[in-house]
Amino acid sequence: MITVTTPRNTKRVIITDREKIIYNTLLSISILGIPFFSFGIVNTMVSLKYETENPDDCISLVSGQDLCLTITILQSLVLICIVCTLLSLVFKKQLLKQSH
């Protein structure tokens, strides 16, 4: 971040490229995480349907993995990505501007 004093003695903050790159990278990861983890939920639900005997079972007969736990974790990750995306868009100016 570079601070520049204008002729009227007001300070303008110029955001460096490094800060923008970090912000855009984290925002992109959050945005891309939403469809990625959503696909994981759908994929796990298909496994839940075909790899268990009863609809109430959560343990896969093929891998022995708890599929209900996997779905819960993926749902939490989707929610975290949505919240991070919204917060970073709403507070963009505050995140990119640092006070002295």
Sequence and secondary structure as in RCSB ss.txt:
>XXXX:A:sequence
MITVTTPRNTKRVIITDREKIIYNTLLSISILGIPFFSFGIVNTMVSLKYETENPDDCISLVSGQDLCLTITILQ
SLVLICIVCTLLSLVFKKQLLKQSH
>XXXX:A:secstr
 EEEE TTS EEEE  HHHHHHHHHHHHHHHHHHHHHHHHHHHHHHHHHHS SSTT  B TTT  BHHHHHHHHH
HHHHHHHHHHHHHHHTHHHHH    
